[in-house]
């Protein structure tokens, strides 16, 4: 088996701002595995908030090149690389390669029913209230919008989105910038504005106050939970788990985390660090199991793969076999 590892920086349509900073590109690592005529690809971005970069991801993949090229399988890969971007890119490439070798779709190998369209959110980064209103109006046909907010006057941002998209529901993501007291104080007003889910509103090391929360808006763990080993950290504080393939180290562990979380009584969300259609394609399998889907990375980019994932009014179609899986 031959391994190729390259970096590709996807230009965004406009700067994307969250509470931690601003992005102008989505910086990907693309792994390609070749076995004769069969070619498998995977794309990853890493756990950005933990300092993973394209360079660190590529170095990690290169460090295990001999094992990969000797013909590693997904089970052995989990023992070889930790959670994060390197394992994600290789794992997703292995899924794709297996599908190309066998002619058996990845969804079937994952034990899923035939893939269906899913409803996905469109994410609006931090900006002025008027810009939020205008952006929400452009995407008002999306049943679900996601709003990035900080701690300063988030209600004004959400109200602006409600004015622009009066029929949409909202996920609100403060990226750990709130306190548990903020969540409790704002919950009823958030619900009145159409917010259905709060995504990791508080710091992962200061979330005990969420045990006292009994409000109407669901709370989803994101940065707190990477894989199954972290699932216990959410108990009694969160109702949902946000699964991202970069956090789990690929589709294999993402599906295992989904099964474990469902068995433990959690609802599920699937998200992304950013990314092209190649990154969204394997996550679409996880989306089949989720209450909330946030796989809008390609909509934020100025360029993408051909063929690409297809979006129609907030609906995301399954990937074409030529793209992945």
C-alpha positions in Angstrom: 0.0 0.0 0.0 1.3 3.5 -0.9 0.7 6.5 1.4 0.6 10.1 0.3 0.2 13.0 2.8 -0.4 16.5 1.6 -1.6 19.8 3.0 -4.3 21.9 1.4 -5.5 25.3 2.6 -9.1 25.9 1.5 -9.9 29.6 1.1 -13.0 30.7 3.0 -15.6 32.9 1.4 -15.2 35.4 4.3 -13.3 35.5 7.6 -14.9 33.2 10.2 -14.8 34.4 13.8 -15.5 32.6 17.0 -14.6 33.5 20.6 -11.1 32.0 20.2 -10.1 33.9 17.0 -10.6 34.3 13.3 -10.0 32.0 10.4 -9.5 32.9 6.7 -8.6 29.4 5.5 -9.6 25.9 6.5 -6.2 24.1 6.7 -6.5 20.5 5.8 -4.3 17.4 5.7 -5.3 14.9 3.0 -4.2 11.3 3.2 -4.4 9.1 0.1 -3.9 5.4 0.2 -3.3 3.4 -3.0 -3.5 -0.4 -3.3 -3.3 -1.3 -7.0 -6.2 0.4 -8.8 -8.0 1.1 -5.5 -7.6 4.6 -4.0 -8.9 5.8 -0.6 -8.8 9.3 0.7 -9.3 11.0 4.1 -9.2 14.6 5.2 -8.6 16.0 8.6 -8.1 19.3 10.5 -7.1 18.1 13.9 -8.1 19.2 17.4 -7.4 22.8 16.7 -8.1 24.1 20.2 -5.5 21.7 21.6 -2.8 23.0 19.2 -2.9 20.5 16.4 -1.7 22.0 13.1 -1.3 20.6 9.6 2.4 20.3 10.2 2.0 18.3 13.4 -0.6 16.1 11.8 1.5 15.4 8.8 4.5 14.6 11.0 2.5 12.2 13.1 1.3 10.3 10.0 4.8 10.2 8.6 6.1 8.8 11.9 4.0 5.6 11.3 4.4 5.4 7.5 6.0 2.0 7.6 3.1 0.5 9.5 0.6 2.1 7.3 2.3 1.0 4.0 2.7 -2.5 5.4 -1.1 -2.8 5.2 -2.6 -1.6 8.6 -6.3 -2.1 9.3 -8.6 0.2 11.2 -8.4 -1.8 14.4 -4.6 -1.7 14.5 -4.6 2.0 13.7 -6.5 2.8 16.9 -3.6 1.3 18.8 -1.0 3.0 16.7 -2.2 6.6 16.8 -4.1 8.7 19.5 -7.3 10.6 18.9 -6.8 13.6 16.6 -6.3 14.6 13.1 -3.6 12.1 12.0 -5.7 9.1 13.0 -8.8 10.7 11.5 -7.3 11.2 8.1 -5.8 7.7 7.9 -8.9 6.0 9.3 -11.3 7.8 6.8 -8.9 6.9 4.0 -9.0 3.2 5.1 -12.8 3.2 5.1 -12.8 4.7 1.6 -10.1 2.2 0.4 -12.1 -0.7 1.8 -15.2 0.5 -0.1 -13.2 0.9 -3.3 -11.6 -2.5 -3.0 -14.8 -4.4 -2.3 -17.5 -2.4 -4.0 -19.3 -2.5 -0.7 -20.5 1.0 0.4 -19.0 2.3 3.6 -22.5 2.7 5.1 -23.2 -0.9 4.7 -19.9 -1.9 6.3 -20.8 0.4 9.2 -24.1 -1.5 9.7 -26.3 1.4 8.7 -29.4 1.5 6.5 -29.1 3.2 3.2 -28.1 6.8 3.7 -30.8 9.4 3.7 -30.7 13.2 3.4 -30.2 15.0 6.7 -31.0 18.4 7.9 -27.9 20.4 8.6 -27.3 23.8 10.3 -25.5 26.7 8.6 -23.1 28.5 11.0 -22.9 32.2 11.3 -19.7 33.4 12.8 -19.4 36.3 15.3 -20.1 39.7 13.7 -22.3 42.8 14.3 -26.0 42.3 15.0 -26.9 43.9 11.7 -24.5 41.5 9.8 -26.0 38.6 11.7 -29.5 39.7 10.7 -28.5 40.0 7.1 -26.7 36.6 7.0 -29.6 34.9 8.7 -32.0 36.4 6.1 -29.8 34.9 3.3 -30.1 31.5 4.9 -33.7 31.8 6.2 -34.6 28.7 4.2 -32.4 26.6 6.5 -34.6 25.1 9.3 -31.6 25.2 11.6 -29.0 27.9 12.0 -26.0 27.9 14.3 -24.8 31.1 15.9 -21.3 31.8 17.3 -21.5 34.2 20.2 -19.3 35.5 23.0 -20.3 36.5 26.5 -21.1 40.2 25.7 -24.9 40.6 24.9 -25.5 37.3 23.2 -29.3 37.9 23.3 -28.9 40.9 20.8 -27.1 38.5 18.4 -29.8 35.9 18.7 -32.6 38.4 18.4 -31.0 39.7 15.2 -30.9 36.2 13.8 -34.5 35.7 14.7 -35.4 38.9 12.8 -33.6 37.7 9.7 -34.8 34.1 9.9 -38.1 34.1 11.8 -38.9 30.4 11.1 -35.5 28.9 11.8 -34.4 27.1 15.0 -31.0 28.0 16.5 -28.0 26.2 18.0 -26.0 28.7 20.0 -22.2 28.1 20.5 -20.4 30.3 23.0 -17.2 28.2 22.7 -16.9 27.9 26.5 -17.1 31.7 27.1 -20.1 31.6 29.4 -20.5 30.5 33.0 -23.1 28.0 34.4 -24.8 31.0 36.0 -25.1 32.7 32.6 -26.8 29.5 31.2 -29.3 29.3 34.0 -30.1 33.0 33.9 -30.5 33.2 30.1 -32.3 29.8 29.4 -35.9 31.0 29.3 -35.0 34.0 27.0 -33.0 31.7 24.8 -35.9 29.4 24.4 -38.2 32.3 23.6 -35.9 33.3 20.8 -36.0 29.9 19.2 -32.8 28.4 20.6 -33.0 24.6 20.9 -29.5 23.7 21.8 -26.5 25.2 23.6 -23.2 23.8 22.4 -20.4 23.7 25.1 -21.4 27.0 26.7 -19.1 26.8 29.6 -15.4 25.9 30.1 -14.8 22.1 30.3 -12.9 22.5 33.6 -15.7 24.7 35.2 -19.0 22.9 34.3 -20.1 21.5 37.6 -22.7 24.3 37.9 -24.6 22.7 35.0 -25.8 20.0 37.4 -28.2 22.7 38.8 -29.6 23.5 35.3 -33.2 22.5 34.6 -34.0 24.9 31.7 -35.8 24.3 28.5 -32.8 24.4 26.1 -30.8 21.2 25.7 -27.0 21.4 26.4 -24.5 19.6 24.3 -20.9 18.7 25.3 -18.3 19.4 22.6 -14.7 20.1 23.7 -15.4 18.0 26.8 -15.8 14.7 25.0 -13.4 13.4 22.4 -14.0 9.7 22.4 -15.7 7.0 24.5 -13.2 7.4 27.3 -14.5 10.9 28.0 -18.2 10.0 28.0 -18.5 9.8 31.8 -17.4 13.4 32.1 -20.7 14.6 30.7 -23.0 12.6 33.1 -25.5 14.7 34.9 -24.4 17.9 33.1 -25.2 17.5 29.4 -28.1 16.0 27.4 -26.2 15.7 24.1 -22.8 14.8 22.8 -21.2 16.5 19.8 -19.2 14.0 17.8 -16.5 15.3 15.5 -14.3 12.9 13.5 -11.2 15.0 14.2 -11.8 14.6 17.9 -12.5 10.9 17.8 -9.7 10.1 15.4 -11.9 9.1 12.5 -15.1 7.3 11.6 -14.4 4.1 13.4 -14.3 5.6 16.9 -17.0 8.1 16.0 -19.5 5.3 15.3 -18.4 3.5 18.5 -18.9 6.7 20.5 -22.3 7.2 19.0 -23.4 3.7 20.0 -22.0 4.2 23.5 -23.6 7.6 24.0 -27.0 6.4 22.7 -26.8 3.4 25.1 -26.1 5.8 28.0 -29.2 7.9 27.1 -27.6 10.9 25.4 -28.9 12.6 22.3 -26.4 13.1 19.5 -25.0 15.9 17.4 -22.4 15.6 14.7 -20.2 18.6 13.8 -17.0 19.5 12.1 -13.9 21.6 12.7 -14.5 23.1 9.2 -13.7 21.3 6.0 -14.4 20.3 2.4 -16.9 17.8 1.1 -14.3 15.0 1.6 -14.3 15.8 5.4 -18.1 15.9 5.5 -18.7 12.6 3.6 -17.7 10.1 6.4 -19.4 12.3 9.0 -22.6 11.9 7.0 -22.7 8.3 8.2 -22.7 9.5 11.8 -25.4 12.0 11.0 -27.8 9.2 10.3 -27.8 8.6 14.1 -28.0 12.2 15.3 -30.7 14.7 16.5 -28.6 17.7 15.3 -26.3 17.9 12.3 -23.7 20.7 11.7 -21.9 19.6 8.5 -21.8 23.0 6.7 -18.0 23.3 6.1 -18.2 23.4 2.3 -20.7 26.2 2.4 -18.2 28.4 4.2 -15.5 27.7 1.5 -14.7 29.4 -1.8 -13.7 26.1 -3.4 -14.4 22.4 -3.0 -13.8 18.9 -4.5 -15.6 17.7 -7.6 -17.9 15.9 -7.1 -19.0 17.8 -4.0 -21.6 17.2 -1.3 -25.0 18.6 -2.4 -26.8 21.1 -0.2 -30.4 22.2 -0.8 -32.2 24.6 1.6 -30.6 23.1 4.7 -30.7 19.5 3.5 -27.5 17.5 2.9 -27.6 14.6 0.4 -25.4 11.5 0.8 -21.9 11.6 -0.8 -21.4 10.3 -4.3 -19.3 7.1 -4.4 -16.7 9.0 -6.5 -16.1 11.4 -3.6 -15.8 8.9 -0.8 -17.1 5.6 0.6 
